[in-house]
Amino acid sequence: MMLASSATSRAVFTPRAARATRARAASRAASAPQSRGPRDAAVTFRKTATPRLVRRDARSSSSSSSSSSSSSSSSTSARSSAFVPVPTDASASAVVSYDLLGIAGGDDAAVALASDAFERVDDVVMGGVSSSSIAPDPSGRKCLVWAGKCRSQGGGFTGARSVALKTPLDLSAYDGVAIRAGFESDDEPSRRTWKATLRTQNNRGEVVYQATFVPPVSAPGGDAPGPEEEIKIPWASFRLVRGPVVVPDVPPLSAEQCKAVYGVGLIMSRFGPRGPMPDFREGPFKLAIHAFGVYAADGIARGIAPPSLLPEAAGEENVGKKKSENRGSRTIVGWLLAPLVALVFSETGRRRKRARAILKERYGMGEVKARFAYGQGLKKARSGSGMKAAAEGVVQLARDAVAAVLTLPLRLIFIAVGRTIGLIRKLKGEKALPPMK
């Protein structure tokens, strides 16, 4: 849907009404004088009653049946969870933005559905202790709130990405990504590295296109930033990366490559274009997301239709899944190794291990004291029972022991490969590689 600053009309639009509205908008745009705004003007927002993107359910279908034809009603019933995007009036020469989430001008149900279209990807995947979540604003604003704590120990990043999409998004008609967001936790967003991500392959690997941006500072609980503060990132600003590192000799993203987009996301990290930020600000953060979508210059004049919504592209079977196992495509080997990966690389296990490492580094504790004295004390304080704390400790110790045994062959292989490489470099007279930590 097109981003709008006000939305007073709550009428449900059938596909036939949507087409009629688009035709009227295109007719008015074609007759509008070309001097109404430059090509790079701010996003046009409708100031009057705006047809909204309304989720169609059984009740809305039945209530609108008296005003729509029988064919439209049957089509709506067949797609009970579909959204009907309706363009609004805008200058033919203006830059037009469309929200992929359906929350700009939407209701509480649309915001909740947009939240379910995301999953978090924090640095626990590499042994870090950062954490974040993306959810509807608890204060009732019509926006998503991405918030958490980012720590540099063991990692230094948090992320939110869309769940696997059953149907890729065709964004090739647009000129880039448009984000309406406000940073509300402090006044130093520039002391973090913010990245928007696009995935052009049907997988969940670490190779994605990224572009950096800085969100504007907003008052906590305030309104959405104005049109002049909307963040616009052209496709050419997106570079292919593997992790935080740009893949060399690969051209920037093009509109042609956006014919099939399998995912979008956001990352907040201590890793900038030149490596770790020396003045990175750790701790809590909060970003209010009022819209995440795409923009197009001369969108009305070019006759560009609104894109599909992210929740609709994800499909009912994927929306609401928060686990990283929700992958676009997996091999039989991946399915067989999934239980082992879940055991060895579980998030809770990695957090416990990192917490014990911090106790050793800061307070000089040994493994036994960190695990059995301090750790068991925390468990007892949390559960209120010594027996429950002891049982939890035994289960955790057993899981860690099993994980250590299962990963022993891999550790031996890595040791053998490392020593072989070291021996080859020594025979060639090359400098030894630094030890892995």
C-alpha positions in Angstrom: 0.0 0.0 0.0 1.1 3.6 -0.4 2.3 5.3 2.7 -0.2 7.7 4.1 -0.1 10.3 6.8 -3.8 9.9 7.7 -6.3 7.2 7.1 -9.9 8.0 8.1 -11.8 5.7 5.8 -12.2 2.1 7.0 -14.2 0.9 4.0 -13.4 -2.6 2.7 -12.4 -2.5 -0.9 -13.2 -5.4 -3.2 -10.8 -6.2 -6.1 -13.3 -4.6 -8.5 -13.4 -1.4 -6.4 -9.6 -1.4 -6.1 -9.3 -1.5 -9.9 -11.8 1.4 -10.3 -9.9 3.4 -7.7 -6.6 2.8 -9.5 -8.1 3.9 -12.8 -9.4 7.1 -11.3 -6.0 7.8 -9.7 -4.2 7.2 -12.9 -6.6 9.4 -14.8 -6.2 12.3 -12.3 -2.4 11.9 -12.4 -2.3 11.9 -16.2 -4.1 15.2 -16.3 -2.1 16.8 -13.5 0.4 19.5 -14.5 4.0 18.3 -14.5 5.2 21.3 -12.5 3.6 20.0 -9.3 6.8 18.5 -8.0 10.4 17.6 -9.1 11.5 14.1 -9.7 13.4 14.0 -6.4 10.6 15.6 -4.4 9.6 14.2 -1.0 7.2 11.2 -0.9 3.6 12.3 -1.6 1.2 11.5 1.2 -2.5 11.7 0.9 -4.0 14.2 3.4 -7.6 13.2 3.0 -9.5 10.0 3.6 -7.3 7.2 2.2 -8.5 3.8 1.2 -6.7 1.5 3.5 -5.2 -1.9 3.2 -7.7 -4.0 5.0 -7.4 -7.7 5.9 -10.3 -9.6 4.6 -11.8 -12.1 6.9 -15.1 -14.0 6.9 -16.9 -11.2 8.8 -15.7 -8.4 6.5 -16.6 -10.6 3.5 -20.1 -11.1 4.7 -20.6 -7.4 5.7 -19.4 -6.2 2.2 -21.4 -8.7 0.3 -24.3 -6.3 -0.1 -22.1 -3.7 -1.8 -20.1 -6.0 -4.0 -21.0 -8.5 -6.8 -21.4 -12.2 -6.2 -18.3 -12.9 -8.1 -16.2 -10.5 -6.0 -17.7 -12.0 -2.8 -16.8 -15.5 -3.8 -13.3 -14.4 -4.7 -12.9 -12.7 -1.4 -14.1 -15.8 0.5 -11.6 -17.9 -1.4 -8.7 -15.6 -0.2 -10.0 -15.0 3.3 -6.6 -13.8 4.6 -5.7 -11.7 1.5 -4.9 -8.0 1.5 -6.2 -5.7 -1.2 -3.7 -2.8 -1.8 -5.3 0.3 -3.1 -3.3 3.2 -4.6 -4.1 6.8 -3.5 -3.8 10.1 -5.4 -0.4 11.5 -5.9 1.4 13.9 -8.2 2.6 12.0 -11.3 6.1 13.3 -10.9 6.5 12.7 -7.2 8.4 9.9 -5.5 5.9 7.4 -4.3 6.5 4.9 -1.4 4.7 1.6 -0.8 4.7 -0.2 2.5 5.5 -3.9 2.3 4.3 -4.6 5.8 0.8 -3.2 5.6 1.1 -1.2 8.8 1.1 2.3 7.3 -2.5 3.3 7.9 -3.4 -0.2 9.0 -5.1 -1.5 12.1 -4.0 -3.6 15.1 -4.5 -6.9 13.1 -2.3 -5.7 10.3 0.5 -4.7 12.8 0.3 -8.1 14.5 0.5 -9.9 11.2 3.5 -7.8 10.1 5.2 -8.7 13.3 4.6 -12.4 12.7 6.4 -12.1 9.3 9.7 -11.6 11.0 12.2 -13.7 13.0 15.2 -12.5 14.9 18.8 -13.3 14.0 21.1 -12.3 16.8 24.8 -12.9 17.4 24.0 -16.1 19.5 24.6 -17.9 16.2 28.3 -17.2 16.7 28.6 -17.4 20.4 27.4 -13.9 21.4 25.0 -12.8 24.1 23.0 -10.0 22.3 19.2 -10.4 22.1 16.4 -8.6 20.4 12.7 -8.9 19.5 10.4 -7.3 17.0 6.7 -6.9 18.0 3.8 -4.6 17.9 4.3 -1.4 20.0 3.0 -2.2 23.5 1.7 1.4 23.9 -0.7 0.8 21.1 0.9 2.8 18.3 0.4 1.4 14.8 4.0 0.4 14.3 6.5 -2.3 15.1 9.1 -1.9 17.8 12.5 -3.6 17.3 14.3 -3.5 20.6 16.9 -5.4 22.6 20.4 -5.3 24.0 23.6 -5.5 21.9 26.8 -6.7 23.5 30.2 -6.9 21.8 31.3 -10.0 23.7 31.4 -12.9 21.3 29.6 -11.1 18.5 28.2 -7.6 18.5 25.1 -7.6 16.3 21.3 -8.1 16.4 19.0 -8.6 13.5 15.4 -9.1 12.3 14.7 -10.8 9.0 11.5 -11.9 7.2 10.5 -15.5 7.5 11.0 -17.7 4.5 8.8 -16.5 1.6 6.7 -19.0 -0.3 6.4 -16.5 -3.2 9.3 -14.2 -3.9 8.6 -10.5 -4.2 9.0 -8.8 -7.6 10.4 -5.4 -6.7 12.1 -4.7 -10.1 9.7 -1.9 -11.0 10.8 0.2 -8.0 14.0 2.3 -7.4 15.0 1.2 -3.9 14.0 0.6 -0.3 12.0 3.1 1.8 12.0 3.0 5.6 10.0 5.2 7.9 11.5 4.6 11.4 12.5 6.5 14.5 15.3 5.7 16.9 13.9 6.2 20.4 16.4 4.7 23.0 19.0 7.5 22.9 20.4 10.3 20.7 23.4 8.4 19.3 22.2 6.1 16.4 25.4 6.9 14.5 27.4 5.0 17.1 25.9 1.8 15.7 26.0 0.5 12.1 22.5 0.0 10.7 21.9 -2.1 7.6 19.0 -3.0 5.4 19.2 -6.4 3.8 17.7 -8.1 0.7 18.0 -11.7 -0.2 17.9 -12.6 -3.9 18.4 -16.4 -3.5 16.0 -18.9 -2.0 18.2 -19.9 1.0 18.9 -18.7 4.5 22.6 -18.4 4.3 24.8 -15.4 5.2 25.3 -14.2 1.7 22.9 -11.3 1.2 22.8 -7.7 -0.2 23.3 -5.0 2.4 23.2 -1.2 2.5 23.9 1.1 5.5 21.7 3.9 6.8 21.2 6.0 9.9 17.7 6.3 11.4 16.5 9.7 12.7 16.2 10.3 16.4 12.6 10.4 17.6 10.9 11.1 21.0 9.9 7.9 22.8 6.4 7.0 21.9 6.2 9.8 19.4 4.5 10.0 16.0 6.1 8.6 12.8 8.8 10.7 11.3 7.7 13.1 8.6 8.1 12.5 4.8 11.3 14.6 4.8 12.9 12.1 7.2 12.0 9.0 5.3 15.1 6.9 4.5 15.5 6.1 0.8 18.1 3.6 -0.2 18.6 3.0 -4.0 19.3 -0.4 -5.3 22.9 0.6 -6.3 23.7 1.2 -2.6 23.3 -2.5 -1.8 26.4 -4.6 -2.0 26.8 -8.4 -1.7 28.2 -9.4 1.6 29.2 -12.6 3.4 28.7 -12.0 7.0 29.9 -8.4 7.6 32.5 -8.5 4.7 31.7 -7.2 1.2 32.3 -9.8 -1.5 34.9 -8.3 -3.8 34.5 -7.9 -7.6 30.7 -8.1 -7.4 28.7 -5.2 -8.9 26.0 -3.5 -6.8 22.4 -4.7 -6.7 20.3 -3.8 -9.8 16.6 -3.6 -10.3 16.7 -6.6 -12.6 18.0 -8.7 -9.8 15.0 -7.7 -7.7 12.6 -9.6 -9.8 12.7 -12.3 -7.2 13.4 -11.1 -3.6 13.2 -13.9 -1.1 13.6 -11.9 2.1 14.2 -8.5 3.6 15.6 -7.5 7.0 17.4 -5.1 9.3 20.7 -5.4 11.2 22.2 -3.3 14.0 25.9 -4.1 14.4 29.3 -2.9 15.7 30.8 -3.9 12.3 30.9 -1.0 9.9 32.3 -0.9 6.3 35.8 -0.6 7.7 35.5 -3.2 10.4 34.6 -2.9 14.1 33.5 0.6 15.2 35.9 2.0 17.8 33.2 4.0 19.5 30.4 1.4 19.3 27.7 2.0 21.9 26.6 -1.2 23.6 23.5 -1.7 25.6 19.8 -1.2 24.9 18.3 0.1 21.7 14.8 0.7 20.4 13.7 1.4 16.8 10.1 2.2 16.0 9.3 0.9 12.5 6.3 2.8 11.0 6.8 1.4 7.4 9.3 -0.7 5.5 8.8 -0.8 1.8 10.0 0.4 -1.6 9.8 3.7 -3.5 9.5 4.7 -7.1 10.2 8.0 -8.8 7.3 9.0 -11.1 5.5 6.0 -9.7 2.0 7.2 -10.7 3.1 8.4 -14.2 4.8 5.1 -14.8 1.7 3.2 -13.8 3.4 1.2 -11.1 1.1 -0.9 -9.1 1.7 -1.6 -5.4 3.8 -4.7 -4.6 2.6 -7.7 -2.8 2.7 -7.6 1.0 5.4 -9.4 2.9 2.9 -11.5 5.1 1.0 -12.5 2.0 4.3 -13.6 0.2 5.3 -15.6 3.3 2.1 -17.6 3.4 0.1 -18.9 6.3 2.5 -21.8 6.9 5.4 -19.5 7.5 3.9 -16.5 9.2 4.4 -16.7 12.9 7.4 -19.0 12.8 10.2 -17.5 14.9 12.8 -20.2 14.7 15.9 -20.0 12.5 15.0 -23.5 11.2 12.4 -21.8 9.0 14.5 -22.0 5.9 13.6 -21.5 2.3 15.2 -24.7 0.9 17.1 -27.5 2.7 18.9 -30.6 1.5 18.4 -34.1 3.0 21.7 -33.7 4.8 20.4 -30.5 6.4 17.3 -32.3 7.7 19.4 -35.2 9.1 21.8 -32.9 10.8 19.2 -30.6 12.2 18.8 -32.4 15.6 22.5 -32.5 16.1 22.8 -28.8 15.3 20.0 -28.0 17.6 21.7 -29.8 20.4 25.3 -28.6 19.9 24.5 -25.1 18.9 21.4 -24.3 21.0 21.0 -20.7 21.9 20.6 -21.4 25.6 23.7 -23.5 25.7 25.7 -20.8 23.9 24.5 -18.2 26.4 25.4 -20.3 29.4 28.9 -21.0 28.0 29.4 -17.3 27.3 28.2 -16.3 30.7 30.7 -18.7 32.3 33.5 -17.3 30.2 32.6 -13.8 31.4 32.7 -14.9 35.0 36.2 -16.4 34.4 37.5 -13.3 32.7 36.1 -10.7 35.1 36.1 -12.5 38.4 38.8 -15.2 38.0 36.3 -18.0 38.6 37.2 -21.5 37.6 34.9 -23.8 35.6 33.7 -25.7 38.6 32.8 -22.5 40.6 31.2 -20.8 37.7 29.1 -23.8 36.8 28.2 -25.4 40.1 28.5 -22.6 42.7 27.5 -19.4 41.0 25.4 -21.0 38.3 23.5 -23.2 40.7 22.9 -20.3 43.0 21.2 -18.4 40.2 19.1 -21.4 39.3 17.9 -21.7 42.9 17.1 -18.0 43.2 15.1 -18.2 39.9 13.2 -21.4 40.7 12.9 -21.1 44.5 13.8 -24.7 44.9 17.1 -26.4 45.5 15.9 -29.7 44.0 14.7 -28.0 40.8 17.9 -26.1 40.5 19.9 -29.3 40.9 17.8 -31.2 38.4 18.2 -28.3 35.9 21.9 -28.4 36.4 22.2 -32.1 35.9 20.2 -31.9 32.6 22.4 -29.0 31.4 25.6 -30.9 32.3 24.4 -34.0 30.4 23.5 -31.9 27.3 26.9 -30.3 27.4 28.7 -33.6 27.8 26.7 -35.2 24.8 27.5 -32.1 22.7 31.2 -32.4 23.6 31.3 -36.1 22.6 29.5 -35.5 19.3 31.7 -32.6 18.3 35.0 -34.4 19.2 35.5 -35.8 15.7 35.0 -32.4 14.1 37.4 -30.9 16.6 40.1 -33.5 15.7 39.5 -32.9 12.0 40.0 -29.1 12.5 43.1 -29.7 14.5 44.6 -32.0 11.9 43.8 -29.6 9.1 45.3 -26.7 11.0 48.5 -28.5 11.7 48.8 -29.6 8.1 48.4 -26.1 6.9 50.9 -24.9 9.4 53.5 -27.5 8.4 53.0 -26.6 4.7 53.6 -22.9 5.4 56.6 -23.7 7.5 58.2 -25.8 4.7 57.5 -22.9 2.3 59.2 -20.5 4.7 56.0 -18.5 5.1 54.9 -16.8 8.3 52.8 -18.9 10.7 49.1 -18.0 10.9 47.9 -16.6 14.3 46.3 -19.2 16.6 42.5 -19.5 16.4 40.6 -18.3 19.5 
